[in-house]
């Protein structure tokens, strides 16, 4: 569907932030030093919810990281954090201080004596921050390699207590994610049709048993493509029943309702009879 300028900016930021977290995950996975790595934890302390992008549990320290994938030139001041163009942004330092405080309280309640270290990782090599005091827990793109080397040099021998702490934090993870600011949408307002599983293009056609992308040339079995689109439909419209007619309309390029019905029947449980048939 067509997004407003504000909605589109929000979407791009969400996607870019996620890509930045994945990039930092690649770096932490290379760490040879003995540590537990916890990604994307949503926790609660003193009835306040907080999210941790990446956590590393070492022998004596708990290192938490807030990953930012900002691109371009920014200015830092104790009063603000903004682009050179003047757009104000939430100060990452405030965010990491809050996370550190809430995590410290939670660890104390769990009987852990680990010292909490908190850092903001600016992962994008095209990021520049002016007027940055050297004592801030900011790791700039040019400092990341050296910082990862320092993590490798930490003395760390883990025991069962560290594993128990990691397992406990994972068990406390709130599966229900924070509310995302989705734009208002309806089944009628969104564009119908299957997209390429690789490049998301709507320029796809069916040839025999395969869905072919006219943009990148990727091919996918029609059965797999239909079920992928069923999952998207369920995500967007969880209150709607999955029927042959509605999935046929949703997929668009599959000309035969019977083909849709066969695919749904083989991969889902059939409920109801005749015109009241639906799938789960």
C-alpha positions in Angstrom: 0.0 0.0 0.0 1.1 3.6 -0.5 2.6 5.0 2.7 2.7 8.6 3.9 6.1 10.2 4.0 6.2 9.8 7.8 5.2 6.1 7.6 7.8 5.4 4.9 10.5 7.1 6.9 9.5 5.0 10.0 9.5 1.8 7.9 13.0 2.5 6.5 14.3 3.2 10.0 12.9 0.0 11.4 14.4 -2.0 8.5 17.8 -0.2 8.7 18.0 -0.7 12.4 17.3 -4.5 12.0 20.1 -4.7 9.4 22.5 -3.0 11.7 21.8 -5.5 14.5 22.5 -8.3 12.0 25.8 -6.8 11.1 26.8 -6.6 14.7 25.7 -10.2 15.3 28.2 -11.2 12.6 31.0 -9.6 14.7 30.0 -11.0 18.0 29.7 -14.5 16.5 33.5 -14.3 15.8 34.4 -13.8 19.4 36.6 -16.7 20.6 36.7 -15.6 24.3 34.5 -17.6 26.6 31.1 -15.8 26.8 27.4 -16.2 26.4 25.8 -14.2 23.6 22.2 -13.2 24.0 20.4 -11.3 21.1 17.3 -9.2 21.1 16.0 -9.6 24.7 12.8 -7.9 25.8 12.8 -7.8 29.6 11.1 -6.1 32.5 12.3 -4.6 35.7 10.3 -2.8 38.3 7.3 -2.9 35.9 9.3 -1.1 33.2 10.0 -2.9 29.9 13.3 -2.5 28.1 15.0 -4.1 25.1 18.6 -5.2 24.7 19.9 -5.6 21.2 22.9 -7.7 22.1 24.3 -8.9 25.4 27.6 -10.6 26.2 28.1 -12.4 29.5 31.7 -12.6 30.6 33.3 -13.9 33.8 32.9 -10.7 35.7 31.0 -8.4 33.4 27.7 -8.1 31.6 28.2 -6.1 28.4 25.1 -4.7 26.8 25.1 -3.1 23.4 22.6 -0.7 21.7 23.2 -0.9 17.9 22.6 2.1 15.8 22.7 2.0 12.0 22.7 5.8 11.5 24.1 7.1 8.2 25.4 10.6 7.5 26.7 13.5 9.6 25.4 14.1 13.1 26.1 16.5 16.0 26.2 15.6 19.7 25.7 17.9 22.6 24.7 17.2 26.2 21.3 18.7 25.3 20.6 17.1 22.0 21.5 14.6 19.2 20.6 15.8 15.7 21.5 15.6 12.0 23.4 18.4 10.4 20.2 19.3 8.7 18.7 20.0 12.1 16.5 17.0 12.7 16.3 16.1 16.4 16.7 12.5 17.4 16.4 10.7 20.7 19.8 10.7 22.4 21.2 7.2 22.4 23.0 8.0 25.6 19.7 8.4 27.4 18.5 5.1 26.0 21.6 3.1 27.1 21.6 4.7 30.6 18.0 3.6 31.1 18.7 0.0 29.8 21.8 -0.2 32.1 19.9 0.9 35.2 17.0 -1.5 34.6 19.3 -4.4 33.8 21.4 -3.7 36.9 18.3 -3.8 39.0 17.1 -7.1 37.4 20.5 -8.8 37.8 20.6 -7.8 41.4 17.2 -9.3 42.0 18.5 -12.5 40.4 21.4 -12.6 42.8 24.0 -11.8 40.1 27.1 -9.7 41.0 28.2 -9.0 37.5 29.2 -5.5 36.6 27.1 -4.0 33.8 28.9 -2.3 31.0 26.8 -0.5 28.4 27.8 0.8 24.9 26.2 2.3 21.9 27.6 0.8 18.7 27.4 3.0 15.6 27.8 0.2 13.0 27.5 2.1 9.7 30.8 3.1 8.2 29.2 6.1 6.6 28.4 7.6 10.0 30.1 10.7 11.4 29.5 12.3 14.8 30.8 15.7 15.6 31.6 17.1 19.1 31.8 13.7 20.7 33.4 13.8 24.2 35.9 10.9 24.4 34.5 9.6 27.7 31.1 8.6 26.3 30.3 4.9 25.9 30.0 5.5 22.1 31.9 3.1 19.7 32.2 4.9 16.4 32.7 3.0 13.1 36.5 3.5 13.1 36.8 2.2 16.6 34.8 -1.0 16.2 37.7 -3.3 15.2 39.8 -2.1 18.1 36.9 -2.5 20.5 36.2 -6.1 19.4 39.9 -6.9 20.0 39.5 -5.6 23.5 36.6 -7.9 24.1 38.7 -10.8 23.0 41.3 -9.9 25.6 38.8 -9.9 28.5 39.8 -12.6 31.1 36.8 -14.9 31.1 36.2 -18.4 32.4 32.5 -19.2 32.7 30.9 -21.6 35.1 27.4 -23.1 35.7 26.2 -19.9 37.4 26.8 -17.9 34.2 24.8 -20.5 32.2 22.0 -20.4 34.7 21.9 -16.6 34.5 21.7 -16.7 30.7 19.0 -19.4 30.8 17.0 -17.3 33.3 17.2 -14.2 31.2 16.0 -16.1 28.2 13.1 -17.5 30.2 12.2 -13.9 31.2 12.2 -12.8 27.6 8.8 -11.3 26.7 7.7 -13.1 23.6 5.0 -10.4 22.9 7.0 -7.6 21.2 6.6 -3.9 21.9 3.7 -2.4 19.9 4.9 -1.4 16.5 3.4 1.7 14.9 1.7 0.1 11.9 -0.2 2.3 9.5 -4.0 1.6 9.3 -4.7 -1.0 6.6 -7.6 -3.2 5.4 -7.8 -6.2 3.1 -9.4 -4.0 0.5 -6.8 -1.3 0.7 -3.6 -3.4 0.2 -2.3 -4.5 -3.1 -3.0 -8.1 -4.0 -0.7 -10.5 -5.8 2.3 -12.7 -5.0 5.8 -11.3 -4.8 9.2 -12.7 -5.5 10.7 -14.5 -2.5 14.1 -12.9 -3.3 13.5 -9.3 -4.4 9.8 -8.7 -3.4 8.9 -7.7 -6.9 5.2 -8.1 -8.0 6.5 -8.9 -11.5 6.0 -12.6 -11.3 4.3 -15.1 -13.5 3.5 -18.8 -13.3 5.0 -21.3 -15.6 4.0 -24.9 -14.9 5.0 -25.7 -11.3 7.0 -22.6 -10.8 6.6 -18.9 -10.0 9.1 -16.9 -12.1 10.3 -13.4 -11.2 10.6 -11.1 -14.2 12.9 -8.8 -12.3 15.7 -11.0 -10.9 14.9 -14.4 -12.5 14.4 -16.2 -9.3 12.0 -19.2 -9.4 10.0 -20.9 -6.6 7.6 -23.8 -6.6 4.0 -22.5 -6.8 3.1 -24.6 -3.7 5.8 -23.0 -1.7 4.9 -19.5 -3.0 1.2 -20.0 -2.1 2.0 -21.2 1.4 4.4 -18.3 1.9 1.6 -15.9 1.0 -0.8 -17.7 3.3 1.6 -17.0 6.1 1.7 -13.3 5.1 -2.1 -13.2 5.0 -2.3 -14.8 8.5 0.2 -12.2 9.9 -1.7 -9.3 8.4 -5.3 -10.5 9.0 -5.2 -13.0 12.0 -8.9 -12.5 12.6 -9.9 -13.7 9.0 -10.5 -17.4 8.1 -8.3 -18.9 5.4 -10.6 -19.9 2.5 -10.0 -20.9 -1.1 -11.7 -17.7 -2.4 -9.8 -15.3 -0.2 -6.4 -16.9 -0.8 -7.1 -17.0 -4.5 -7.8 -13.2 -4.4 -4.8 -12.6 -2.2 -2.4 -14.5 -4.5 -3.7 -13.0 -7.7 -1.6 -14.7 -10.3 -2.8 -18.3 -9.7 -5.7 -18.5 -12.2 -7.3 -21.7 -10.8 -9.2 -21.9 -7.6 -9.0 -25.6 -7.7 -5.2 -25.4 -7.6 -5.4 -23.1 -4.5 -7.8 -25.5 -2.9 -5.5 -28.5 -3.5 -2.5 -26.7 -2.1 -4.4 -25.6 1.0 -5.8 -29.1 1.5 -2.4 -30.7 1.4 -0.7 -28.3 3.8 -3.4 -27.3 6.2 -6.3 -28.9 8.2 -9.7 -28.7 6.5 -12.5 -27.4 8.7 -16.2 -27.2 7.9 -18.0 -28.5 4.8 -19.1 -27.2 1.4 -19.3 -23.4 1.2 -18.3 -23.1 4.9 -15.0 -24.9 4.3 -11.9 -23.1 5.7 -8.3 -24.1 6.6 -6.1 -23.9 9.7 
